[in-house]
Amino acid sequence: MSSREALILQLVNSSGKVNVNELALQFGVSVETIRRDLTALGKKGLIHRVHGGAVSHKAKDIGSSFQSRQRFNGDKKHLIAASAIEYVFEGAVIGLDASSTSWHFAQMIPDIPCTVVTNSMHNITALVNKPNIKTIATGGVYSVKYDAFYGPLSEQLLQRLHIDIGIFSCTGIDSSGGVWESNELNASIKRKLMDACDKKFLLLDSSKFERRNLIRLTDLSQIDILFTDQTPNPTLASYCQKSDVLITII
């Protein structure tokens, strides 16, 4: 291990997360050099590589459990999910992430002929008494904390599918259009699910405005409709208008 790699490892372990561009400036080397350093550390199992940087293994899974998310702002999440239900149509293929808001959506999907793809056991349970809905579980490695499936097997299935509508939530959005997640497990599978979707709907309550977290999931410009309970601040509203992101307020 080079001295620079050792210093990078110290930074990752002390801060929990590092950014490629910031490291390049700090060490006075190119971004590609830092990427090679992080890749080398990742292959040794010392860090976990993520998009744009790296996180420590301790910080890799810092998200809240499904149960704790389910209890927070449940009434608002239910109303937000209800406002998106009108886009469900017969024959649709619908992708649901493992968020508590998607669970509210799953509970409200009418029992019409359609297909739901999800990695969440809670969503599967919500659909079990709706015989007209075909449910496809992604499979993969099961997480007790999230009551959902993750990993390469889940992601490989999503890469083979075409999905009409994707329902997502996140831990926060900021006025510059950043959509944030708390951990790489959720971020990785959500990206694959988004890639498979024609239309992407982001459902979140206003408590998540101006909140950043560990992982930048995507740009809000990649979302078709933002469903929420309050009008965003002027900066974010302007960003949505320029990016053709429709805002639906409950």
C-alpha positions as CSV (number, residue, x, y, z in Angstrom):
1,M,0.0,0.0,0.0
2,S,1.4,3.4,-1.0
3,S,1.6,6.3,1.5
4,R,-1.2,8.1,-0.4
5,E,-3.4,5.1,-0.2
6,A,-2.7,4.8,3.6
7,L,-3.7,8.4,4.0
8,I,-6.9,7.9,1.9
9,L,-7.8,4.9,4.1
10,Q,-7.4,7.0,7.2
11,L,-9.7,9.7,5.8
12,V,-12.3,7.2,4.8
13,N,-12.3,5.6,8.2
14,S,-12.4,8.9,10.1
15,S,-15.1,10.7,8.0
16,G,-17.0,7.7,6.7
17,K,-17.1,8.9,3.2
18,V,-14.7,10.5,0.7
19,N,-15.2,12.2,-2.7
20,V,-12.9,11.6,-5.7
21,N,-12.7,15.3,-6.8
22,E,-12.0,16.5,-3.3
23,L,-9.2,13.9,-2.8
24,A,-7.7,14.9,-6.1
25,L,-7.5,18.5,-5.0
26,Q,-6.2,17.6,-1.5
27,F,-3.4,15.3,-2.8
28,G,-2.6,17.4,-5.9
29,V,-3.1,14.4,-8.3
30,S,-5.5,13.6,-11.1
31,V,-9.0,12.2,-10.6
32,E,-8.0,9.1,-12.4
33,T,-5.1,8.5,-10.0
34,I,-7.5,8.8,-7.0
35,R,-9.9,6.4,-8.7
36,R,-7.1,3.9,-9.1
37,D,-6.2,4.3,-5.4
38,L,-9.8,3.7,-4.4
39,T,-10.2,0.7,-6.6
40,A,-7.0,-0.8,-5.2
41,L,-8.2,-0.2,-1.6
42,G,-11.6,-1.7,-2.6
43,K,-10.1,-4.8,-4.0
44,K,-8.2,-5.3,-0.8
45,G,-11.5,-5.2,1.1
46,L,-10.5,-2.1,3.0
47,I,-13.2,0.3,1.7
48,H,-16.4,0.1,-0.2
49,R,-16.4,1.9,-3.6
50,V,-19.5,4.0,-4.5
51,H,-20.3,6.3,-7.3
52,G,-18.0,9.3,-7.1
53,G,-16.0,8.1,-4.1
54,A,-15.9,5.6,-1.4
55,V,-17.3,4.8,2.1
56,S,-16.0,2.9,5.0
57,H,-17.5,-0.5,5.7
58,K,-19.0,0.9,8.9
59,A,-20.9,3.5,6.9
60,K,-22.0,1.2,4.1
61,D,-25.4,0.4,5.7
62,I,-26.5,3.3,7.8
63,G,-30.1,3.5,6.6
64,S,-33.1,3.3,8.9
65,S,-35.0,0.1,9.2
66,F,-38.3,-0.3,7.4
67,Q,-40.2,-0.3,10.7
68,S,-38.8,3.1,11.8
69,R,-39.5,4.6,8.4
70,Q,-43.0,3.2,8.3
71,R,-43.9,5.1,11.5
72,F,-42.6,8.5,10.4
73,N,-45.1,10.8,8.6
74,G,-47.3,7.8,7.7
75,D,-50.4,9.9,7.0
76,K,-48.6,12.2,4.6
77,K,-46.9,9.2,2.8
78,H,-50.3,7.6,2.4
79,L,-51.8,10.7,0.8
80,I,-48.8,11.2,-1.5
81,A,-49.0,7.6,-2.6
82,A,-52.7,8.0,-3.3
83,S,-52.1,10.9,-5.6
84,A,-49.9,8.7,-7.8
85,I,-52.3,5.8,-8.0
86,E,-54.3,7.4,-10.8
87,Y,-51.4,6.6,-13.2
88,V,-51.9,2.9,-12.8
89,F,-53.5,1.3,-15.8
90,E,-54.5,-2.2,-16.9
91,G,-51.5,-4.1,-18.3
92,A,-49.0,-1.8,-16.7
93,V,-45.7,-3.1,-15.4
94,I,-45.0,-1.2,-12.1
95,G,-41.7,-1.1,-10.3
96,L,-41.7,-0.5,-6.5
97,D,-38.6,0.2,-4.4
98,A,-38.4,-0.9,-0.8
99,S,-39.4,2.4,0.7
100,S,-42.3,2.8,3.2
101,T,-44.0,5.1,0.7
102,S,-43.9,2.4,-2.0
103,W,-45.6,0.1,0.6
104,H,-48.5,2.6,0.9
105,F,-48.7,2.6,-2.9
106,A,-48.7,-1.2,-3.0
107,Q,-51.6,-1.3,-0.5
108,M,-53.7,1.0,-2.7
109,I,-53.1,-0.5,-6.2
110,P,-56.5,-1.7,-7.5
111,D,-56.8,-5.4,-8.2
112,I,-56.6,-5.0,-11.9
113,P,-54.6,-7.0,-14.4
114,C,-51.0,-5.6,-14.1
115,T,-47.6,-6.6,-13.0
116,V,-45.6,-5.4,-10.0
117,V,-41.8,-5.8,-9.8
118,T,-40.3,-5.3,-6.3
119,N,-37.5,-6.2,-4.0
120,S,-39.6,-5.6,-0.9
121,M,-41.2,-8.3,1.1
122,H,-43.6,-5.7,2.6
123,N,-44.8,-4.9,-0.9
124,I,-45.2,-8.6,-1.8
125,T,-47.3,-9.1,1.3
126,A,-49.5,-6.1,0.5
127,L,-50.3,-7.6,-2.9
128,V,-50.9,-11.2,-1.8
129,N,-54.7,-10.9,-1.8
130,K,-54.9,-9.2,-5.2
131,P,-55.2,-12.2,-7.6
132,N,-55.2,-10.1,-10.8
133,I,-51.8,-8.6,-10.0
134,K,-48.8,-10.6,-11.1
135,T,-46.0,-10.0,-8.6
136,I,-42.4,-10.5,-9.6
137,A,-39.9,-10.6,-6.7
138,T,-36.3,-9.7,-7.6
139,G,-34.7,-12.3,-5.4
140,G,-31.2,-11.8,-4.2
141,V,-29.6,-11.5,-0.8
142,Y,-32.3,-10.9,1.9
143,S,-31.8,-8.0,4.4
144,V,-33.6,-8.4,7.7
145,K,-33.2,-4.7,8.4
146,Y,-35.0,-3.6,5.3
147,D,-37.1,-6.7,4.8
148,A,-36.0,-6.7,1.2
149,F,-33.7,-8.3,-1.4
150,Y,-30.4,-6.7,-2.6
151,G,-27.2,-7.5,-4.5
152,P,-26.1,-8.7,-7.9
153,L,-28.9,-11.3,-8.4
154,S,-31.6,-8.6,-7.8
155,E,-29.9,-6.2,-10.1
156,Q,-29.3,-8.7,-12.9
157,L,-33.0,-9.4,-13.1
158,L,-33.9,-5.7,-13.3
159,Q,-31.4,-5.3,-16.2
160,R,-33.6,-7.8,-18.2
161,L,-36.9,-6.1,-17.6
162,H,-38.9,-3.3,-19.1
163,I,-41.0,-1.4,-16.6
164,D,-43.7,1.2,-17.4
165,I,-43.8,3.1,-14.1
166,G,-41.3,3.2,-11.3
167,I,-42.3,4.3,-7.8
168,F,-39.4,5.6,-5.7
169,S,-38.6,7.5,-2.5
170,C,-35.3,8.8,-1.1
171,T,-33.9,10.3,2.1
172,G,-33.7,13.8,0.7
173,I,-33.4,16.2,-2.2
174,D,-31.6,19.5,-2.4
175,S,-32.2,22.7,-4.4
176,S,-29.5,21.9,-6.9
177,G,-31.4,18.8,-8.0
178,G,-29.5,16.2,-6.0
179,V,-31.5,13.1,-4.9
180,W,-30.0,11.4,-1.9
181,E,-29.9,8.0,-0.3
182,S,-28.5,6.9,3.1
183,N,-26.7,3.7,2.0
184,E,-25.2,2.0,-1.0
185,L,-27.5,-1.1,-0.8
186,N,-30.6,1.0,-1.5
187,A,-28.9,3.3,-3.9
188,S,-27.5,0.5,-6.1
189,I,-30.7,-1.4,-6.6
190,K,-32.8,1.9,-7.1
191,R,-30.5,2.9,-9.9
192,K,-31.0,-0.4,-11.7
193,L,-34.7,-0.1,-11.2
194,M,-34.7,3.5,-12.5
195,D,-32.8,2.4,-15.6
196,A,-35.5,-0.2,-16.4
197,C,-38.4,2.4,-16.1
198,D,-40.0,4.5,-18.8
199,K,-41.6,6.8,-16.3
200,K,-40.1,7.5,-12.9
201,F,-42.2,9.0,-10.1
202,L,-40.5,10.3,-6.9
203,L,-42.7,10.3,-3.8
204,L,-41.6,12.1,-0.7
205,D,-42.9,14.4,2.0
206,S,-41.6,17.9,2.6
207,S,-39.5,16.9,5.6
208,K,-37.0,15.6,3.0
209,F,-36.5,19.0,1.3
210,E,-33.0,20.4,1.6
211,R,-31.7,17.2,3.1
212,R,-28.5,15.6,1.8
213,N,-27.2,12.2,2.9
214,L,-24.4,9.8,2.2
215,I,-25.0,8.8,-1.4
216,R,-26.1,10.9,-4.3
217,L,-28.7,8.6,-6.0
218,T,-29.5,10.5,-9.1
219,D,-30.4,14.0,-10.4
220,L,-34.0,15.1,-10.1
221,S,-33.9,15.9,-13.8
222,Q,-34.2,12.1,-14.4
223,I,-37.6,12.1,-12.6
224,D,-40.8,12.6,-14.5
225,I,-43.1,13.6,-11.6
226,L,-42.4,14.7,-8.1
227,F,-45.2,13.9,-5.7
228,T,-45.1,15.8,-2.4
229,D,-47.2,17.6,0.2
230,Q,-45.8,21.1,0.0
231,T,-44.7,23.4,-2.8
232,P,-40.9,23.3,-3.0
233,N,-38.8,26.5,-2.4
234,P,-38.4,28.8,-5.4
235,T,-35.0,27.5,-6.3
236,L,-36.1,23.9,-6.4
237,A,-39.4,24.7,-8.2
238,S,-37.4,26.6,-10.8
239,Y,-35.0,23.6,-11.2
240,C,-38.0,21.3,-11.8
241,Q,-39.6,23.7,-14.3
242,K,-36.3,23.9,-16.3
243,S,-35.9,20.1,-16.2
244,D,-39.5,19.3,-17.2
245,V,-40.2,17.7,-13.8
246,L,-43.9,17.9,-13.1
247,I,-44.7,18.7,-9.4
248,T,-47.9,17.2,-8.0
249,I,-48.9,18.6,-4.6
250,I,-51.5,16.6,-2.5
